[in-house]
C-alpha cells in the first residue's frame, strides 16, 4: 500500500507540473490573441474605400478564431487535469487513512494482544501435558 501511495504522490507532482504548464501556455496565447483582435478591430475602423473584406481580412478572422480555439482546447485540458488532480488527492487521502489503520492494527496486535496471549496457557498445558 505504501508503494501505491508513493506512486500516487509521484502522479500528483506530475499532474501539478502539467497544470502549471497548461496555465502558462494559456497565458502565452493571450498576447497573440490581443494583437490579432486589435489588428482586426483597426481594420474594421478604416474609413471609406479602405474598409473592405479582402483576403487579408479573412486570414485575420481565421487567425483570431484559430487562436481562440487553441485556448479553448488548452482550457479543456486544464479542466481535465485539475479533475484528475482532485481524484489523485482523494486517492492519496484514502491510502493514507488505510495505512494509518493498518499501522494501528499492527500496534494493537503486537503490543496489547501479545501481552494478553502470553498469560494464556499453552495448548499442551490445556491438553494435560506438563
Secondary structure as UniProt FT lines:
FT   HELIX           2..44
FT   HELIX           48..50
FT   HELIX           55..107
FT   HELIX           108..113
FT   HELIX           114..119
FT   HELIX           123..127
//
